Amino acid sequence: MPTVHVDLAERSYDVVVEKGILRRSGEMLQSLGFSGRRFAVISDETVARLHGAVLLHSLEAAGFQATVHTIPSGEASKTLSHAESLCREMIRAGHDRKSGVIALGGGVVGDLAGFVAAVFYRGLPFVQIPSTIVAQVDSSVGGKTGVNVAEGKNLLGAFHQPRLVLVDPETLGTLPDREFHEGFAEAIKHAVIRDAAMLDELAALNPANREVPADLIARNIAIKARIVEADEHETRDIRALLNFGHTIGHGIEAAVPYGELLHGEAIALGMRAALFLSERHAGLSRESSLKILGLLERFQLPLILPHTITTETVMEKLARDKKFSAGAIRFVLLDAPGSARVSHDITRADLHEAIEHLR
């Protein structure tokens, strides 16, 4: 049972990775001293149908009461209006400051449920039970919560760390192919910025096989945990390394209706742009770029920008991204696989050229 500890003083927590742990979730919550607490389980309609009954049975067996609150599946649900609707549902269901929140689902559910937990009665403890690759290796850890607005992704949010993260690789077996593959963009990103040897391990996986090793998931989580511990609120250009591929990627994702491009698909495009700029400005070898691009392609991630997305629209969206500080660009470049850094020297003209390169 691989366990990764996230050391944040009084906000520390464990991430437990184990096949079948969803069936023991109630028992795991008991170990945190949550006995007697009511929980609001927030999920999307698809995940709730597939895995909600297992979670509720485990909670009830452990003596917990729970209510279930669902949103439509997809990025379009990660909005302030859905957050308000969930909060009002929870009030009507009798939840108060002594309740807790459980996020059961992918990155959208985790971000939205975490945001609800951060603001409901000024803050409730919450637990992440991620069900997708994106959420299991990345978004469920680190405490970033938020919702999207028309102007950009995650521009409204809060830092609110979970009390526990339970990762059950068995949930990956129910994912559609596209949602399964998109998550590997984040795993590839972790390898690229901190663990070059993992690139070969990812290349050895069969993209058609849903058996993702628990140790590999935990290794990704450990990379993110160490970065979050060093720079929880992204004030020291350390946590910003996790944004490799995300500056342009988020601009692309926001340039179309939310959900038209999955997060990992947009990030794959953003990584190709970041590799282009890394070759130009950080001395990254062409051989290294091609190896990373080949791995993205192996997991059926897009590398060509759709012609319907204009460069001007992407530039407009990314200019509002949080990765800009007082109008200055902070862009993550790669010197070599496993060695990333934040550059303040990338210009808007460079970004424009990189987006055009994606065509």
PyMOL commands that set and color helices and strands:
alter all, ss='L'
color gray80, all
select helices_A, chain A and resi 9-11+21-30+45-61+75-77+80-92+107-122+133-139+169-174+177-182+184-194+197-204+214-230+239-243+246-254+263-281+286-298+311-319+348-357
alter helices_A, ss='H'
color red, helices_A
select strands_A, chain A and resi 3-6+13-17+39-44+66-71+100-105+126-130+144-149+152-159+164-167+324-325+328-329+331-336+339-343
alter strands_A, ss='S'
color yellow, strands_A
deselect
rebuild
show_as cartoon
